[in-house]
Amino acid sequence: MAVKKEKTADVSKTSKAILDKIFRLSSEIHKINDIDILLDKILKEARRFTGAEGGTVFLAEEGKLKIKNVQNDSLFKENPANRYHYIGKELKIDCSSIAGYAAGMPESVR
């Protein structure tokens, strides 16, 4: 019984820490007026939260996905400015890419 209480307490502490981080991030985000800085911050924090090596923010426009922000710890390790080569690139919303496929689906893709 004591072990179960410890696990429950640990989960509660973890949940509280996560919620605290989300509230703090929400407060920081509300102060950002530049969309590019905002997307960069959101992507960076989402990657930190999930432990992702990289991530991309797409904007759906006129039946296409346009890359608005991209980050990758391995790909851009030597030259972080290389990420700007991808900004503005487009993908079709169709089955030719995972992102395009997911964007075209009415439900979440797993």
C-alpha positions in Angstrom: 0.0 0.0 0.0 2.9 2.4 0.8 4.4 1.7 -2.6 1.2 2.7 -4.3 1.0 5.9 -2.4 4.6 6.7 -3.4 3.9 6.1 -7.0 0.7 8.2 -6.9 2.7 11.0 -5.2 5.4 10.8 -7.8 2.8 11.0 -10.6 1.2 14.0 -8.9 4.6 15.8 -8.6 5.4 15.0 -12.3 2.0 16.3 -13.4 2.4 19.4 -11.3 5.8 20.0 -12.8 4.5 19.6 -16.3 1.6 21.9 -15.7 3.9 24.5 -14.1 6.1 24.4 -17.2 3.1 24.8 -19.5 1.8 27.8 -17.5 5.2 29.4 -17.5 5.6 28.8 -21.3 2.1 30.2 -21.9 3.0 33.3 -20.0 6.2 33.7 -22.1 4.4 33.1 -25.4 1.8 35.8 -24.7 4.6 38.4 -24.7 6.0 37.4 -28.1 4.7 39.6 -31.0 6.8 38.3 -33.9 5.3 35.1 -35.5 8.7 33.7 -36.5 10.1 34.0 -32.9 6.8 32.6 -31.6 6.9 29.5 -33.8 10.6 29.0 -33.0 9.8 29.1 -29.2 6.8 26.8 -29.5 8.8 24.3 -31.6 11.8 24.4 -29.3 9.6 23.8 -26.2 7.6 21.0 -27.9 10.8 19.3 -28.8 12.2 19.6 -25.3 8.9 18.3 -23.9 8.8 15.3 -26.1 12.6 14.7 -26.3 12.5 15.0 -30.1 15.7 15.5 -32.1 14.0 17.7 -34.6 10.7 19.1 -35.7 9.0 21.2 -38.4 6.1 23.7 -38.3 4.0 23.6 -41.4 1.4 26.1 -42.5 -1.4 24.8 -44.8 -1.9 27.3 -47.7 -3.7 26.7 -50.9 -3.7 22.9 -50.7 0.0 22.8 -49.8 2.1 22.6 -46.7 4.6 25.4 -46.4 7.6 25.0 -44.0 7.6 27.9 -41.5 10.1 26.7 -39.0 12.5 23.7 -38.8 14.9 22.5 -36.1 17.1 19.5 -36.0 20.0 18.9 -33.5 21.8 16.5 -35.8 21.1 17.9 -39.2 22.0 21.5 -38.3 24.6 20.8 -35.7 27.6 22.1 -37.6 25.8 25.0 -39.2 22.5 26.0 -37.6 21.9 28.6 -40.4 21.3 25.7 -42.9 17.8 25.4 -41.5 16.9 28.5 -43.4 17.3 26.6 -46.7 14.1 24.7 -45.8 12.0 27.6 -44.8 9.3 28.3 -47.4 9.7 24.9 -49.1 6.3 23.3 -49.9 4.8 19.8 -49.8 1.6 18.7 -51.5 -1.2 17.6 -49.2 -1.3 14.1 -50.5 0.2 10.6 -49.9 3.7 11.6 -51.2 4.9 12.6 -47.7 4.0 11.7 -44.2 3.3 15.3 -43.3 1.2 15.8 -46.5 -0.7 12.5 -45.8 -1.4 13.5 -42.1 -2.5 17.0 -43.2 -5.0 15.5 -45.6 -6.6 13.2 -43.0 -9.6 14.2 -41.0 -8.3 12.4 -37.9 -5.0 12.2 -36.1 -2.5 9.8 -37.7 -0.6 7.3 -35.5 
